[in-house]
């Protein structure tokens, strides 16, 4: 039996810059077990599987970048929840959330077709509970089963202990970075985390304590492109927990052909309305490159290089 777990080889890897950057995330409540290809999961009839695959093909034909996932929560299941998170245009501090309580899985399809392919504006955004998605998708990678399930139970205990009635914890299918298990996404802000211990989750949920508690667990902010995520971590260091209340807009001004150098323009506005604008160069740090197996199943090593900040100039 293969005893290799990919998460055991990444202790020295810096997580920042590994957050996914999709503009739209769709989470469908579907009871496990989940197969590696989620559309083959037992809860889906053949007809429903066909309809979902047709929808996904239409989304791709329309060149929409959408991440689909299944979720399952610790709650009485008498409805099927559908959650959609959409990146706003311009300045933002998080994703716009749409929430639907539906009678069954099949009822998600007309909502998704209208929302993704026709007119999303007919469904209003909501501002309610924070959703924490924890990957427990063991059929995709065994690290998520081994570490994700334990952390899911710990997260439920943490939320109950802290009496956080506006936080909902979900099990979730794969969203990348299983070598960092246990992994989680916090929505609607869209921040990704990995190698999570319970004490870091407490800091994330309460936004209290030493901000550097996030350093070993923070993967980045999905609103920003990968090279800008290291910049956002530095702003988090400078501004502390108040940074979570800022709005941000980012542009890539230049990049080289092999995506190892970027020039960025980052604008950010404080809750009081103070606007800042910085021009920042980042590049891959080849001196810190590591060779890793990106999953428990991969045989070949992949070389991963983190970004570093080269220059930082404030624009008046």
BALUMDREN-254535 format. One record per residue (C-alpha): residue number from 1; residue in one letter; x, y, z. Coordinates in Angstrom, 1 decimal. Example, Ala and Ser with C-alpha at 12.3 -4.5 7.8 and 13.67 -1.06 7.14 Angstrom:
num: 1; residuo: A; x: 12.3; y: -4.5; z: 7.8
num: 2; residuo: S; x: 13.7; y: -1.1; z: 7.1
//
This chain:
num: 1; residuo: X; x: 0.0; y: 0.0; z: 0.0
num: 2; residuo: X; x: 1.3; y: 3.5; z: -0.9
num: 3; residuo: X; x: 1.9; y: 5.3; z: 2.4
num: 4; residuo: X; x: 3.0; y: 8.6; z: 0.7
num: 5; residuo: X; x: 1.0; y: 11.7; z: 1.6
num: 6; residuo: X; x: 1.7; y: 14.7; z: -0.5
num: 7; residuo: X; x: 1.0; y: 17.1; z: 2.4
num: 8; residuo: X; x: 4.0; y: 15.7; z: 4.3
num: 9; residuo: X; x: 6.5; y: 17.1; z: 1.9
num: 10; residuo: X; x: 5.5; y: 20.8; z: 1.8
num: 11; residuo: X; x: 6.5; y: 22.0; z: 5.3
num: 12; residuo: X; x: 9.1; y: 24.4; z: 3.8
num: 13; residuo: X; x: 6.9; y: 25.6; z: 0.9
num: 14; residuo: X; x: 5.5; y: 29.2; z: 1.3
num: 15; residuo: X; x: 1.7; y: 29.0; z: 0.7
num: 16; residuo: X; x: 1.2; y: 32.5; z: -0.5
num: 17; residuo: X; x: 0.3; y: 32.9; z: -4.1
num: 18; residuo: X; x: -1.4; y: 29.5; z: -4.4
num: 19; residuo: X; x: -5.1; y: 30.7; z: -4.1
num: 20; residuo: X; x: -7.3; y: 30.0; z: -7.0
num: 21; residuo: X; x: -8.5; y: 33.1; z: -8.9
num: 22; residuo: X; x: -11.8; y: 32.2; z: -10.6
num: 23; residuo: X; x: -14.3; y: 35.1; z: -11.0
num: 24; residuo: X; x: -17.3; y: 32.8; z: -10.3
num: 25; residuo: X; x: -17.7; y: 29.9; z: -7.8
num: 26; residuo: X; x: -20.8; y: 27.7; z: -7.7
num: 27; residuo: X; x: -21.4; y: 25.4; z: -4.8
num: 28; residuo: X; x: -24.2; y: 22.8; z: -4.9
num: 29; residuo: X; x: -25.4; y: 20.9; z: -1.9
num: 30; residuo: X; x: -25.1; y: 17.3; z: -2.7
num: 31; residuo: X; x: -24.6; y: 14.5; z: -0.2
num: 32; residuo: X; x: -21.4; y: 12.4; z: -0.3
num: 33; residuo: X; x: -19.9; y: 10.1; z: -1.2
num: 34; residuo: X; x: -18.3; y: 12.1; z: -4.0
num: 35; residuo: X; x: -16.4; y: 10.4; z: -6.8
num: 36; residuo: X; x: -13.2; y: 11.9; z: -8.2
num: 37; residuo: X; x: -15.2; y: 13.3; z: -11.1
num: 38; residuo: X; x: -18.0; y: 14.9; z: -9.0
num: 39; residuo: X; x: -20.6; y: 14.5; z: -11.8
num: 40; residuo: X; x: -20.4; y: 10.7; z: -11.4
num: 41; residuo: X; x: -21.3; y: 10.8; z: -7.7
num: 42; residuo: X; x: -24.1; y: 8.4; z: -6.6
num: 43; residuo: X; x: -26.6; y: 11.1; z: -5.6
num: 44; residuo: X; x: -26.9; y: 12.2; z: -9.3
num: 45; residuo: X; x: -29.2; y: 10.3; z: -11.6
num: 46; residuo: X; x: -28.0; y: 9.6; z: -15.1
num: 47; residuo: X; x: -30.4; y: 12.3; z: -16.4
num: 48; residuo: X; x: -29.2; y: 14.8; z: -13.9
num: 49; residuo: X; x: -25.5; y: 14.0; z: -14.6
num: 50; residuo: X; x: -26.2; y: 14.5; z: -18.4
num: 51; residuo: X; x: -27.9; y: 17.9; z: -17.7
num: 52; residuo: X; x: -25.1; y: 19.1; z: -15.5
num: 53; residuo: X; x: -22.5; y: 18.2; z: -18.1
num: 54; residuo: X; x: -24.4; y: 20.0; z: -20.8
num: 55; residuo: X; x: -24.5; y: 23.1; z: -18.6
num: 56; residuo: X; x: -20.8; y: 22.9; z: -17.9
num: 57; residuo: X; x: -20.2; y: 22.5; z: -21.7
num: 58; residuo: X; x: -22.3; y: 25.6; z: -22.4
num: 59; residuo: X; x: -20.4; y: 27.6; z: -19.7
num: 60; residuo: X; x: -17.1; y: 26.6; z: -21.4
num: 61; residuo: X; x: -18.5; y: 27.5; z: -24.9
num: 62; residuo: X; x: -19.3; y: 30.9; z: -23.6
num: 63; residuo: X; x: -15.7; y: 31.2; z: -22.3
num: 64; residuo: X; x: -16.8; y: 31.7; z: -18.7
num: 65; residuo: X; x: -14.4; y: 30.8; z: -16.0
num: 66; residuo: X; x: -16.6; y: 29.0; z: -13.4
num: 67; residuo: X; x: -15.5; y: 26.7; z: -10.6
num: 68; residuo: X; x: -18.1; y: 24.1; z: -9.7
num: 69; residuo: X; x: -18.1; y: 22.2; z: -6.4
num: 70; residuo: X; x: -20.3; y: 20.1; z: -4.2
num: 71; residuo: X; x: -20.9; y: 20.9; z: -0.5
num: 72; residuo: X; x: -22.5; y: 19.2; z: 2.5
num: 73; residuo: X; x: -23.3; y: 20.7; z: 5.8
num: 74; residuo: X; x: -24.1; y: 19.6; z: 9.4
num: 75; residuo: X; x: -27.8; y: 20.5; z: 9.2
num: 76; residuo: X; x: -31.2; y: 18.8; z: 8.6
num: 77; residuo: X; x: -31.4; y: 18.3; z: 4.8
num: 78; residuo: X; x: -35.0; y: 19.2; z: 3.7
num: 79; residuo: X; x: -33.8; y: 21.6; z: 1.0
num: 80; residuo: X; x: -30.9; y: 21.8; z: -1.4
num: 81; residuo: X; x: -28.8; y: 24.9; z: -1.1
num: 82; residuo: X; x: -27.2; y: 26.5; z: -4.1
num: 83; residuo: X; x: -24.5; y: 29.2; z: -3.5
num: 84; residuo: X; x: -23.0; y: 31.4; z: -6.2
num: 85; residuo: X; x: -20.2; y: 33.8; z: -5.6
num: 86; residuo: X; x: -19.3; y: 36.3; z: -8.3
num: 87; residuo: X; x: -16.4; y: 38.7; z: -8.4
num: 88; residuo: X; x: -17.5; y: 42.4; z: -8.7
num: 89; residuo: X; x: -16.1; y: 44.8; z: -11.2
num: 90; residuo: X; x: -13.6; y: 47.4; z: -10.0
num: 91; residuo: X; x: -13.0; y: 47.9; z: -6.2
num: 92; residuo: X; x: -14.1; y: 45.0; z: -4.0
num: 93; residuo: X; x: -13.6; y: 43.5; z: -0.6
num: 94; residuo: X; x: -15.2; y: 40.2; z: -1.5
num: 95; residuo: X; x: -17.5; y: 38.3; z: -3.8
num: 96; residuo: X; x: -21.2; y: 39.0; z: -4.3
num: 97; residuo: X; x: -23.2; y: 36.1; z: -2.9
num: 98; residuo: X; x: -26.4; y: 34.6; z: -4.2
num: 99; residuo: X; x: -28.2; y: 32.0; z: -2.1
num: 100; residuo: X; x: -31.0; y: 29.7; z: -3.1
num: 101; residuo: X; x: -33.0; y: 27.2; z: -1.0
num: 102; residuo: X; x: -34.4; y: 24.6; z: -3.5
num: 103; residuo: X; x: -36.5; y: 21.5; z: -3.3
num: 104; residuo: X; x: -33.9; y: 19.1; z: -4.8
num: 105; residuo: X; x: -30.8; y: 18.9; z: -6.9
num: 106; residuo: X; x: -32.7; y: 19.1; z: -10.2
num: 107; residuo: X; x: -34.1; y: 22.5; z: -9.2
num: 108; residuo: X; x: -30.6; y: 24.0; z: -9.3
num: 109; residuo: X; x: -30.3; y: 23.6; z: -13.1
num: 110; residuo: X; x: -32.8; y: 26.4; z: -14.3
num: 111; residuo: X; x: -31.3; y: 28.8; z: -11.7
num: 112; residuo: X; x: -27.8; y: 28.0; z: -12.9
num: 113; residuo: X; x: -28.7; y: 28.3; z: -16.6
num: 114; residuo: X; x: -30.3; y: 31.7; z: -16.1
num: 115; residuo: X; x: -27.6; y: 33.0; z: -13.7
num: 116; residuo: X; x: -24.6; y: 31.8; z: -15.7
num: 117; residuo: X; x: -25.8; y: 32.0; z: -19.3
num: 118; residuo: X; x: -28.5; y: 34.6; z: -19.4
num: 119; residuo: X; x: -29.2; y: 37.3; z: -16.8
num: 120; residuo: X; x: -27.6; y: 37.1; z: -13.3
num: 121; residuo: X; x: -29.0; y: 40.4; z: -12.3
num: 122; residuo: X; x: -32.5; y: 39.1; z: -11.8
num: 123; residuo: X; x: -31.2; y: 37.3; z: -8.6
num: 124; residuo: X; x: -30.3; y: 39.8; z: -5.8
num: 125; residuo: X; x: -27.1; y: 39.5; z: -3.9
num: 126; residuo: X; x: -27.4; y: 38.6; z: -0.2
num: 127; residuo: X; x: -25.3; y: 39.6; z: 2.8
num: 128; residuo: X; x: -25.8; y: 36.9; z: 5.4
num: 129; residuo: X; x: -23.6; y: 34.2; z: 7.0
num: 130; residuo: X; x: -19.9; y: 33.7; z: 6.3
num: 131; residuo: X; x: -19.3; y: 30.3; z: 4.6
num: 132; residuo: X; x: -16.2; y: 28.3; z: 5.3
num: 133; residuo: X; x: -15.6; y: 25.5; z: 2.8
num: 134; residuo: X; x: -13.2; y: 22.7; z: 4.0
num: 135; residuo: X; x: -12.1; y: 20.1; z: 1.4
num: 136; residuo: X; x: -12.9; y: 16.6; z: 2.5
num: 137; residuo: X; x: -12.8; y: 15.1; z: -1.0
num: 138; residuo: X; x: -10.9; y: 11.9; z: -0.3
num: 139; residuo: X; x: -11.5; y: 10.3; z: -3.6
num: 140; residuo: X; x: -9.6; y: 13.2; z: -5.3
num: 141; residuo: X; x: -6.7; y: 13.1; z: -2.9
num: 142; residuo: X; x: -6.3; y: 11.0; z: 0.3
num: 143; residuo: X; x: -4.7; y: 13.9; z: 2.2
num: 144; residuo: X; x: -8.1; y: 15.7; z: 2.1
num: 145; residuo: X; x: -9.7; y: 12.6; z: 3.7
num: 146; residuo: X; x: -7.0; y: 12.2; z: 6.3
num: 147; residuo: X; x: -6.7; y: 15.8; z: 7.4
num: 148; residuo: X; x: -9.8; y: 17.5; z: 6.0
num: 149; residuo: X; x: -12.3; y: 15.4; z: 7.9
num: 150; residuo: X; x: -10.5; y: 15.9; z: 11.2
num: 151; residuo: X; x: -10.3; y: 19.6; z: 10.7
num: 152; residuo: X; x: -14.0; y: 19.8; z: 9.6
num: 153; residuo: X; x: -15.1; y: 18.4; z: 13.0
num: 154; residuo: X; x: -12.7; y: 20.7; z: 14.8
num: 155; residuo: X; x: -14.1; y: 23.7; z: 12.9
num: 156; residuo: X; x: -17.7; y: 22.8; z: 13.9
num: 157; residuo: X; x: -16.5; y: 22.6; z: 17.5
num: 158; residuo: X; x: -14.8; y: 26.0; z: 17.2
num: 159; residuo: X; x: -17.8; y: 27.8; z: 15.8
num: 160; residuo: X; x: -20.0; y: 26.3; z: 18.5
num: 161; residuo: X; x: -17.6; y: 27.2; z: 21.2
num: 162; residuo: X; x: -17.3; y: 30.8; z: 20.0
num: 163; residuo: X; x: -21.1; y: 31.0; z: 19.5
num: 164; residuo: X; x: -20.7; y: 32.3; z: 15.9
num: 165; residuo: X; x: -24.2; y: 32.1; z: 14.7
num: 166; residuo: X; x: -23.4; y: 33.9; z: 11.4
num: 167; residuo: X; x: -20.7; y: 31.3; z: 10.3
num: 168; residuo: X; x: -21.6; y: 28.1; z: 8.4
num: 169; residuo: X; x: -19.1; y: 25.3; z: 8.0
num: 170; residuo: X; x: -19.3; y: 23.1; z: 5.0
num: 171; residuo: X; x: -17.5; y: 20.0; z: 3.7
num: 172; residuo: X; x: -16.5; y: 20.6; z: 0.1
num: 173; residuo: X; x: -15.1; y: 18.9; z: -3.0
num: 174; residuo: X; x: -11.7; y: 19.7; z: -4.5
num: 175; residuo: X; x: -10.7; y: 23.3; z: -5.0
num: 176; residuo: X; x: -6.9; y: 22.9; z: -5.4
num: 177; residuo: X; x: -3.9; y: 22.7; z: -3.1
num: 178; residuo: X; x: -4.6; y: 19.3; z: -1.6
num: 179; residuo: X; x: -0.9; y: 19.1; z: -0.7
num: 180; residuo: X; x: -1.7; y: 21.8; z: 1.9
num: 181; residuo: X; x: -4.4; y: 19.8; z: 3.6
num: 182; residuo: X; x: -6.4; y: 20.7; z: 5.6
num: 183; residuo: X; x: -7.5; y: 23.4; z: 3.2
num: 184; residuo: X; x: -10.3; y: 25.9; z: 3.4
num: 185; residuo: X; x: -11.9; y: 28.9; z: 1.6
num: 186; residuo: X; x: -13.6; y: 31.7; z: 3.5
num: 187; residuo: X; x: -16.4; y: 33.3; z: 1.5
num: 188; residuo: X; x: -17.7; y: 35.9; z: 0.6
num: 189; residuo: X; x: -14.2; y: 37.4; z: 0.9
num: 190; residuo: X; x: -12.6; y: 34.6; z: -1.1
num: 191; residuo: X; x: -9.5; y: 34.0; z: 1.0
num: 192; residuo: X; x: -7.8; y: 30.6; z: 0.8
num: 193; residuo: X; x: -6.0; y: 28.8; z: 3.6
num: 194; residuo: X; x: -4.0; y: 25.6; z: 4.1
num: 195; residuo: X; x: -2.2; y: 23.5; z: 6.8
num: 196; residuo: X; x: -4.8; y: 24.9; z: 9.2
num: 197; residuo: X; x: -4.7; y: 24.3; z: 12.9
num: 198; residuo: X; x: -7.8; y: 25.2; z: 15.0
num: 199; residuo: X; x: -6.1; y: 28.2; z: 16.6
num: 200; residuo: X; x: -5.6; y: 29.8; z: 13.2
num: 201; residuo: X; x: -9.2; y: 29.3; z: 12.3
num: 202; residuo: X; x: -10.2; y: 31.0; z: 15.6
num: 203; residuo: X; x: -8.1; y: 34.1; z: 14.5
num: 204; residuo: X; x: -9.6; y: 34.0; z: 11.0
num: 205; residuo: X; x: -13.2; y: 33.9; z: 12.3
num: 206; residuo: X; x: -12.7; y: 36.5; z: 15.1
num: 207; residuo: X; x: -10.1; y: 38.7; z: 13.3
num: 208; residuo: X; x: -8.2; y: 39.0; z: 16.6
num: 209; residuo: X; x: -4.8; y: 38.1; z: 17.8
num: 210; residuo: X; x: -1.3; y: 38.2; z: 16.2
num: 211; residuo: X; x: -1.8; y: 38.9; z: 12.5
num: 212; residuo: X; x: 1.3; y: 36.7; z: 11.8
num: 213; residuo: X; x: -0.7; y: 33.7; z: 12.9
num: 214; residuo: X; x: -1.8; y: 33.8; z: 9.2
num: 215; residuo: X; x: 1.7; y: 33.6; z: 7.8
num: 216; residuo: X; x: 2.1; y: 29.8; z: 7.7
num: 217; residuo: X; x: -1.6; y: 29.1; z: 6.6
num: 218; residuo: X; x: -2.5; y: 32.0; z: 4.2
num: 219; residuo: X; x: -2.6; y: 31.0; z: 0.5
num: 220; residuo: X; x: -3.9; y: 34.3; z: -0.8
num: 221; residuo: X; x: -6.9; y: 36.3; z: -1.9
num: 222; residuo: X; x: -8.9; y: 35.0; z: -4.9
num: 223; residuo: X; x: -9.8; y: 38.5; z: -6.0
num: 224; residuo: X; x: -6.2; y: 39.1; z: -7.0
num: 225; residuo: X; x: -4.0; y: 37.5; z: -9.6
num: 226; residuo: X; x: -1.3; y: 35.1; z: -8.3
num: 227; residuo: X; x: 1.6; y: 37.5; z: -8.4
num: 228; residuo: X; x: -0.3; y: 40.1; z: -6.5
num: 229; residuo: X; x: -1.2; y: 37.8; z: -3.6
num: 230; residuo: X; x: 2.3; y: 38.2; z: -2.0
num: 231; residuo: X; x: 1.7; y: 42.0; z: -2.1
num: 232; residuo: X; x: -1.6; y: 41.6; z: -0.4
num: 233; residuo: X; x: 0.1; y: 39.6; z: 2.4
num: 234; residuo: X; x: 2.5; y: 42.4; z: 2.9
num: 235; residuo: X; x: -0.4; y: 44.9; z: 3.2
num: 236; residuo: X; x: -2.0; y: 42.6; z: 5.7
num: 237; residuo: X; x: 1.2; y: 42.7; z: 7.8
num: 238; residuo: X; x: 1.3; y: 46.5; z: 7.6
num: 239; residuo: X; x: -2.4; y: 47.2; z: 8.3
num: 240; residuo: X; x: -3.3; y: 44.3; z: 10.5
num: 241; residuo: X; x: -6.9; y: 43.0; z: 10.8
num: 242; residuo: X; x: -8.3; y: 46.3; z: 9.5
num: 243; residuo: X; x: -7.0; y: 45.3; z: 6.1
num: 244; residuo: X; x: -9.9; y: 42.9; z: 5.8
num: 245; residuo: X; x: -12.2; y: 46.0; z: 5.6
num: 246; residuo: X; x: -10.4; y: 47.6; z: 2.7
num: 247; residuo: X; x: -11.5; y: 47.5; z: -1.0
num: 248; residuo: X; x: -8.9; y: 46.7; z: -3.7
num: 249; residuo: X; x: -8.5; y: 46.9; z: -7.4
num: 250; residuo: X; x: -5.5; y: 45.5; z: -9.2
num: 251; residuo: X; x: -4.1; y: 45.8; z: -12.8
num: 252; residuo: X; x: -1.2; y: 43.9; z: -14.4
num: 253; residuo: X; x: 0.8; y: 46.6; z: -16.3
num: 254; residuo: X; x: 3.6; y: 44.3; z: -17.6
num: 255; residuo: X; x: 4.6; y: 40.7; z: -17.6
num: 256; residuo: X; x: 7.3; y: 38.7; z: -19.3
num: 257; residuo: X; x: 6.8; y: 35.7; z: -21.6
num: 258; residuo: X; x: 7.5; y: 33.0; z: -19.1
num: 259; residuo: X; x: 5.3; y: 34.6; z: -16.3
num: 260; residuo: X; x: 8.2; y: 35.0; z: -14.0
num: 261; residuo: X; x: 8.1; y: 38.9; z: -13.8
num: 262; residuo: X; x: 5.1; y: 41.2; z: -13.3
num: 263; residuo: X; x: 4.6; y: 44.9; z: -12.9
num: 264; residuo: X; x: 1.4; y: 45.6; z: -10.9
num: 265; residuo: X; x: -0.7; y: 48.6; z: -10.1
num: 266; residuo: X; x: -2.7; y: 48.1; z: -6.9
num: 267; residuo: X; x: -5.2; y: 50.6; z: -5.6
num: 268; residuo: X; x: -6.8; y: 50.2; z: -2.2
num: 269; residuo: X; x: -9.2; y: 52.2; z: -0.2
num: 270; residuo: X; x: -9.7; y: 52.3; z: 3.6
num: 271; residuo: X; x: -13.1; y: 52.1; z: 5.3
num: 272; residuo: X; x: -12.7; y: 55.9; z: 5.9
num: 273; residuo: X; x: -12.3; y: 56.5; z: 2.2
num: 274; residuo: X; x: -8.5; y: 57.1; z: 2.0
num: 275; residuo: X; x: -7.3; y: 55.9; z: -1.4
num: 276; residuo: X; x: -3.7; y: 54.6; z: -2.0
num: 277; residuo: X; x: -2.1; y: 53.6; z: -5.2
num: 278; residuo: X; x: 1.2; y: 51.6; z: -5.5
num: 279; residuo: X; x: 3.3; y: 50.4; z: -8.4
num: 280; residuo: X; x: 5.0; y: 47.1; z: -7.5
num: 281; residuo: X; x: 7.3; y: 44.7; z: -9.3
num: 282; residuo: X; x: 7.3; y: 41.0; z: -8.4
num: 283; residuo: X; x: 9.4; y: 38.2; z: -9.7
num: 284; residuo: X; x: 9.8; y: 34.5; z: -9.1
num: 285; residuo: X; x: 12.5; y: 33.6; z: -6.6
num: 286; residuo: X; x: 14.4; y: 30.8; z: -8.2
num: 287; residuo: X; x: 16.7; y: 30.5; z: -5.2
num: 288; residuo: X; x: 13.7; y: 29.2; z: -3.2
num: 289; residuo: X; x: 12.4; y: 26.8; z: -5.8
num: 290; residuo: X; x: 11.3; y: 23.4; z: -4.5
num: 291; residuo: X; x: 10.6; y: 20.1; z: -6.2
num: 292; residuo: X; x: 7.4; y: 18.5; z: -5.1
num: 293; residuo: X; x: 4.8; y: 15.8; z: -5.9
num: 294; residuo: X; x: 1.7; y: 18.0; z: -6.4
num: 295; residuo: X; x: -0.7; y: 15.2; z: -5.3
num: 296; residuo: X; x: -0.6; y: 11.8; z: -3.7
num: 297; residuo: X; x: -1.0; y: 10.1; z: -7.1
num: 298; residuo: X; x: 1.6; y: 12.1; z: -9.0
num: 299; residuo: X; x: 4.9; y: 10.3; z: -9.9
num: 300; residuo: X; x: 6.8; y: 13.1; z: -11.4
num: 301; residuo: X; x: 8.2; y: 16.0; z: -9.4
num: 302; residuo: X; x: 7.1; y: 19.6; z: -10.2
num: 303; residuo: X; x: 9.3; y: 22.6; z: -9.6
num: 304; residuo: X; x: 7.5; y: 25.4; z: -7.7
num: 305; residuo: X; x: 9.0; y: 28.9; z: -7.3
num: 306; residuo: X; x: 7.4; y: 31.5; z: -5.0
num: 307; residuo: X; x: 7.2; y: 35.2; z: -5.9
num: 308; residuo: X; x: 9.2; y: 37.9; z: -4.2
num: 309; residuo: X; x: 8.7; y: 41.7; z: -4.2
num: 310; residuo: X; x: 11.4; y: 43.5; z: -6.2
num: 311; residuo: X; x: 10.3; y: 47.1; z: -6.0
num: 312; residuo: X; x: 7.4; y: 49.0; z: -4.4
num: 313; residuo: X; x: 6.7; y: 52.7; z: -5.3
num: 314; residuo: X; x: 3.8; y: 54.7; z: -4.0
num: 315; residuo: X; x: 2.0; y: 56.7; z: -6.7
num: 316; residuo: X; x: 0.8; y: 60.1; z: -5.5
//
